[in-house]
Amino acid sequence: MAIVFHHLAFYGPMSDVVGQTLPGLMDGLVRYGRQAVQMFFVFSGFFAAAHLARHGSPAVFSWPVQVARRYRRLIVPYLFAVAFAMLVTALVRPWFVHESLSDAPGFVQVLAHVLLLHDILGFQALSAGVWYVAIDFQLFVFAALLCRATRTVPWGGTLLFPAMILLLTAVSLFAVNIHAQYDSLFFYFMGAYGLGMLAWWAIQPGFARGLPPLIVVLGVLALLQQFRIPVLAALVTAVVLVGAGRLQKLGAWPDHGVLVWLGHRSYSIFLVHFGVCVVFNALWSRWFPDGFWVNAAGMLFAAGASVAAGAVLYRQVEVRPDLPGFNLRTGVLVLLVLATFMIERSIR
């Protein structure tokens, strides 16, 4: 939800009107709301460690199979959300001029998004947040490959893979993450991802007792070298995970029904919210170009509609991944993309 409101505040124009009255709130959402992505990376690393090397020792698995499973897990709802954002953008572009709208996409650009290579190949993103999905996939591929490689080392033992993750996390935090020009590379975010992996091993029985304080020392030294809010957010998240795990709270915390419901649907909400927010911003710019209260209400309506759209995407697509294959969902996806290209062609 922080990411939803971050993008609502960042892209406007509803936030431009609200910001005239509440500039501090809008600036705070722009600056701090995006730090939730660091939590995503920590959580992702946490569960990757649980899957790849539960007790430190690399699991026996087929690397291509694991990569294919991860890709499918990420890509199915992602494709629907990107296609929806493309269609919405095509529909509103003739009468809503705003920097948040991407240019009319080409086939190669769409294919690059399907393959999660759009940033690497230098294509403009078709929806906000798609960069995260690509980086998360690259991090998992790298971690799985490293895990598979260390398993083949005869003298590696249980600690080689965690030791490599610790080393690479430090390299990322101290040598790569301090340079913003590298933020299109997955290794720029290895610090947060690695802290999540280390947090998992720190709560395993019989593992190194010095790992929790080592996580803190690693994060604090990185902050002393150069204070970075994303690193602070990642460190706090990792420490909370370790503390909750050692107190045996992770299995049932949080137990609030609304939080659990949102948590299950969080990926779908994250993916689809941008297209929904574009719709509300476009309509409000035409119907209510001025007025604090009506634009503040528009931002709240957009957030609520994003949750509703995410719930639909979760129920109809994410938990029923029918791609690839010839079926109803594949047909709907193809129709969305074709409709986009037809609209773009007619506009031209």
Buried (B, 14 or more C-beta within 10 A) or exposed (E): BBBBBBBBBBBBBBBBBBBEEBEEBBEBBBEEBBBBBBBBBBBBBBEBBBBBBEBBBBBEBEBEEBBEBBBEBBBBBBBBBBBBBBBBBBBBBEEBEBEBBBEBBEEEBBBBBEBBBBBBEEBEBBBBBBBBBBBBBBBBBBBBEBBBBBBEEEEBEBBBBBBBBBEBBBBBBBEBBBEEEBBEBBBBBBBBBBBBBBBBBBBBEEBEEEBBEBBEEBBEEBBEBEEBEBBBBBBBBBBBBBBBBEEEEEEEEEEEEEEEEBEBBBBBBBBBBBBBBBBBBBBBBEEBEEEEEBBBBBBBBBBEBBBBBBBBBBEBBBEEBBBEEEEEBBEBBEEBBEBBBEBBEEEE
